Amino acid sequence: MQPIKNLLNKIKWDKRENPNNYSIYYYDRISKKLIKINYMDIKKFEDNFIVLETNGKESYIPMHRIKEVRKNNILVWKR
C-alpha cells in the first residue's frame, strides 16, 4: 500500500487521473464516524494536512485520519 500523501499527489498531478472521480473518507473524532469529502473540495496540502475551505473558513484534517479513498465509489486505498 502506498502512503496516502503519494496517492493524493498522484491524483492531483497525473494527467491520466480525474480528481472529480475521487472521494476521501476520514475519521471524525467528534462524530465518531467516517466523513466523506470530494477530492475537488481540497484547497491545498500543507505538511501532513489536507486543507478544506468552506464559507471562507479553512479546516485542517490530519492525513493520518484518512481511512479510505474511493474512485467512482470503488475502494482504491484503505488504512
C-alpha positions in Angstrom: 0.0 0.0 0.0 1.4 3.4 -1.0 1.5 6.3 1.5 -1.6 8.4 1.4 0.4 11.6 0.6 1.7 9.9 -2.6 -1.7 8.8 -3.7 -3.2 12.3 -3.2 -0.3 13.8 -5.2 -0.8 11.3 -8.0 -4.5 12.2 -8.2 -3.6 15.8 -8.4 -0.7 15.7 -10.9 -1.2 12.6 -13.0 -2.9 13.7 -16.2 -4.5 10.2 -16.6 -6.4 10.7 -13.4 -9.6 12.8 -13.0 -9.8 14.3 -9.4 -13.6 14.6 -9.8 -13.8 10.8 -9.7 -12.3 10.6 -6.2 -13.8 10.7 -2.7 -11.9 10.7 0.5 -13.2 9.3 3.8 -11.7 10.5 7.1 -12.5 9.6 10.7 -14.1 12.4 12.7 -13.3 12.0 16.4 -16.3 14.2 17.5 -19.0 12.5 15.5 -17.2 9.1 15.7 -17.8 8.2 12.1 -16.3 8.4 8.6 -16.9 11.7 6.8 -16.9 11.8 3.0 -15.3 14.7 1.1 -14.8 15.1 -2.6 -11.2 15.4 -3.8 -12.1 18.7 -5.5 -13.1 20.2 -2.1 -9.4 20.1 -1.1 -7.9 23.6 -1.3 -4.3 22.5 -0.7 -1.9 20.2 1.1 0.1 21.6 3.9 2.7 19.4 5.7 0.7 16.4 6.8 -2.7 18.0 6.5 -5.3 18.5 3.8 -6.9 21.9 3.9 -10.6 22.4 3.0 -12.3 25.8 2.7 -15.9 26.2 3.5 -17.6 29.6 3.6 -14.2 31.3 3.7 -13.0 29.3 6.7 -10.2 26.8 6.4 -10.3 23.4 8.1 -7.2 21.2 8.6 -7.6 17.5 8.5 -4.6 15.4 9.5 -3.7 12.9 6.8 -3.4 10.1 9.4 -7.2 10.4 9.9 -7.8 9.4 6.2 -9.2 5.9 6.2 -10.3 5.3 2.6 -10.1 6.7 -0.9 -12.6 5.7 -3.5 -12.6 6.2 -7.2 -16.1 6.1 -8.7 -17.2 4.6 -5.4 -14.7 1.7 -5.8 -12.3 1.3 -2.9 -8.7 2.0 -4.1 -6.9 2.7 -0.8 -7.7 1.7 2.8 -5.8 2.1 6.1 
